[in-house]
Amino acid sequence: MSEYKLYGFGQSGHSYKVALMLELLGVDWTLEKIDFFKGETRSDEYRSNVNEMGEAPVLVADGEKMTQSGVILDYLADKHGKFGGQTAAEKREIWRWILYDNHKVSSQVGGYRFMIGIKKMAENDVTKFLKSKYSDALSVMNKHLDGQDFFVANRPTIADFSLCSYLFFADEFGETFEDYPNIQRWLNNIKALKGWQHPYDLMPKAEL
Ligand SMILES: N[C@@H](CCC(=O)N[C@@H](CS)C(=O)NCC(=O)O)C(=O)O
């Protein structure tokens, strides 16, 4: 039996954060694929037995079910002594970027990509709003990465794995990062890590 079971699906950037971490750690894990677009996370069964918040990812480890990608990443970094902060200040800095990611990057990019890339909607007031929000966040990220290879302590940490997730789906929503050269360089640094794989190579897509 695998050490870890991850509930997720290919299109899920939040699940990718955890799948990527497991892969970079080189641990044994299996995927419990969620039928997301058929409403599995919204079912009573899922909410009662898997995650009351009705979200992916969920990690089952050490007899415990964990949710919220940031919390799961933090648990894995602590447990394996890799990709975490080495001092209290570094740990705080990592959390600062994970929280920023959840609020300003993944939520906005994820929403935009869902509407444009998955639902194939035409641009509208909502997509324009989301794009303006995520563009601002990308500018913040691009500036922070000036002269830095990674977000915290200039080495790969779970902050990077959280922030990068939806950006690896950029071709689905037409983002080239032309205006964000530091982000392009940083994404290549992540791709160069031993064990890196694209989201769809780690988890099959859920049917639309
Ligand atoms: N803050 C959460 C966000 C998780 C999340 O929103 N996951 C999406 C899939 S990528 C989801 O399950 N959404 C359920 C819904 O919107 O009904 C995390 O980081 O784990």
The ligand as an ORCA input file, in Angstrom:
! r2SCAN-3c Opt
* xyz 0 1
  N      -7.613     26.799     -0.705
  C      -7.883     25.474     -1.236
  C      -8.565     25.597     -2.577
  C      -8.997     24.258     -3.122
  C      -9.923     24.386     -4.309
  O     -10.569     25.426     -4.527
  N     -10.011     23.315     -5.085
  C     -10.934     23.278     -6.201
  C     -10.444     22.305     -7.257
  S      -8.972     22.907     -8.025
  C     -12.235     22.752     -5.695
  O     -12.281     21.668     -5.165
  N     -13.320     23.534     -5.838
  C     -14.598     23.058     -5.424
  C     -15.700     23.990     -5.781
  O     -15.404     25.116     -6.184
  O     -16.846     23.574     -5.672
  C      -6.575     24.679     -1.321
  O      -5.527     25.323     -1.452
  O      -6.596     23.446     -1.206
*
